[in-house]
Amino acid sequence: MFQKHGRPILVPVSRKTVIGEVLGIDDPNERDAGTVACSVSSILRGASILRVHNVIAASQTVTMIGNLME
């Protein structure tokens, strides 16, 4: 989906308001689980760059997705 034009795609979903609205979480610092879910969805659709606040969680997510997809 994201690879239509053959360019790397940046997905800036980290702690966004929409995540808070969907999950009912007002504090952006508590939205990391929603960010991880959006990141996984984006990776599976071809995104190659994630803009995140919690770099450790994002790195672990990318590593797990990569291993699960092998």
C-alpha positions in Angstrom: 0.0 0.0 0.0 2.6 2.6 1.0 5.2 1.5 -1.6 3.1 2.6 -4.6 5.7 5.2 -5.6 8.9 3.4 -4.7 10.0 5.9 -2.1 10.6 5.4 1.6 7.6 6.4 3.7 7.7 8.2 7.0 4.8 7.4 9.4 4.5 9.9 12.3 1.9 8.2 14.5 3.6 8.5 17.9 1.2 9.4 20.7 -1.1 11.2 18.3 -4.5 12.6 19.5 -6.4 10.1 17.4 -4.8 7.3 19.4 -5.9 8.9 22.5 -9.4 9.3 21.1 -9.7 5.7 20.1 -8.3 4.4 23.3 -9.8 7.0 25.6 -6.4 8.1 26.9 -5.9 11.8 27.5 -2.2 11.7 28.5 0.0 11.4 25.4 2.7 9.7 27.5 0.3 6.8 28.1 -0.4 6.1 24.4 2.7 3.9 23.6 0.6 0.8 23.1 -1.5 2.5 20.5 1.6 3.8 18.9 3.0 0.3 18.7 -0.2 -1.0 17.1 -0.2 1.8 14.5 3.5 1.1 13.9 2.9 -2.6 13.3 0.1 -1.8 10.9 2.3 0.7 9.0 5.2 -1.7 8.8 3.0 -4.5 7.4 1.7 -2.0 4.8 5.3 -1.1 3.7 6.3 1.9 5.8 10.0 2.1 6.2 10.5 5.1 8.7 8.7 5.5 12.0 8.7 8.7 13.9 8.3 7.8 17.6 8.9 9.1 21.1 9.6 5.7 22.6 12.6 4.5 20.5 13.2 1.3 22.6 9.6 0.1 22.1 9.7 0.9 18.4 13.0 -0.9 17.9 11.8 -3.9 19.7 8.6 -3.9 17.7 10.5 -3.7 14.4 12.8 -6.5 15.5 9.8 -8.7 16.5 7.9 -8.0 13.3 11.0 -8.8 11.2 11.5 -12.1 13.0 7.8 -13.1 12.8 7.7 -12.4 9.1 10.6 -14.7 8.3 
